[in-house]
Amino acid sequence: MSVSYGVTRPIRSGPRAKSMASGLPPFQRFLDTHSECVWRYLVSSVGPTDADDCFQETFVAALHGYPRLRAGSNLRAWVMTIAHNKAMDAHRARARRALPVEDVAAVDGRSTASPHAVEETLWSAVRELPDRQRSAVTLRYMADLPHREIAEAMGCSEEAARRSLHEGLTKLRKMVSV
Amino acid sequence: MTPVVDKGVGKLEQALRRGQRARSAERETAAAAAARLSSRIASEGLADITYAPVDSPFGTLLAAATSRGLVRLAFPEEDVDALLEGLARRISPRIIEAPASFDPVRRELGEYFDGSRRAFELAQDWTLMSAFGRKVLGATYDIPYGGVLSYAEVAAEAGSPRGSRAAGNALGSNPIPIVVPCHRVLRSGGNLGGYGGGLERKRFLLELEGALPGRL
């Protein structure tokens, strides 16, 4: 009996080396879980105009390094670290273009007549804070991270993160009247 | 050290949090950004595995592919999360949903189910099969549309004349059913035998191919 019917066979491939990253969720799940947190942080930190580029760059970089992560890593702290670095890059690039941050608030198209006018003014002021203070305030109040993860994302000690946060709040209080 | 929270900072924190709640309206914007990202990752080939739902008369199948081709086709009752976690463990966690890249799979399956396609041409990746499974399913792949073989015949083709039970197990764990036609393997004497997707579906596929009349 012959079963040779001349059907084109697909390419057969041998088993590949097993992933080192056993236990990591599929990347799509990781993206679904953390996209909102990253998006909120980026919109607040760099503004809506640059947020999408930063968002794409954050998750493309995350995808690149993803299989090398150890199972059990704090995935949110990890992706927020990447997002924080992309936001810093965007702020530096904007400084080189000499585009004042105030203009970015104008580009937002959010008029003071918006129902959240006070909050929007406040968050525009957050964007004018010095780097470390802005990062700490945004990670805390927009991304909702605990102090430990703020420190991890900023690459500093928890004590330093708390200090930046406190300095940021103090400065904000001088900048806007709430 | 806990910073002294005076009344002013407390109100400030409240306003910052109200700003965050205002931003929750941007959930959809975030979802749209994530969707743009998924399609970019798929079109630039940055993921190791892409997947998407694919319609069929059996309901919505889940198709998954590597850069080599279709690696998994799952019936509707399979748990999607468990399936994707399995692929993450066995191949790579760089898995992204990419509906657009499965149009060729949808087209060929659609043509197969409406009777106008007798052989699949889509690229496949047989990574998920064991060495023995690859031999058994290789012999199965050669059974033409409308034809059938017995478990014993397939085992013999795979080089294990006495391995019809092992061949049955290999067929039962076929990661790409329908496309790799394990439904064309029956028990000697014409009894349908088993099918991972249920005997009703096996009968449906054999009837579609015109393989059943005269056989039972």
Interface residues (C-beta under 8 A of the other chain):
Chain A: M1 V3 S4 Y5 V7 T8 R9 P10 I11 R12 S13 G14 P15 R16 K18 S19 A21 S22 G23 L24 P25 P26 F27 Q28 R29 L31 D32 S35 E36 V38 W39 R40 V43 S44 A51 D52 F55 Q56 F59 V60 L63 H64 Y66 P67 H116 V118 E119 E120 L122 W123 V126 V137 Y141 M142 D144 E159 R162 L165 H166 L169 T170 L172 R173 V178
Chain B: M1 P3 G8 V9 K11 L12 E13 A15 L16 R17 R18 G19 Q20 A22 R23 E26 R27 T29 A30 A31 A33 A34 R36 L37 S38 R40 I41 L46 A47 I49 Y51 R68 G69 D81 L84 E85 L87 A88 R89 R90 I91 S92 P93 R94 I95 I96 E97 A119 E121 A123 Q124 D125 W126 T127 R134 G138 A139 Y141 D142 I143 P144 G147 L149 E153 E157
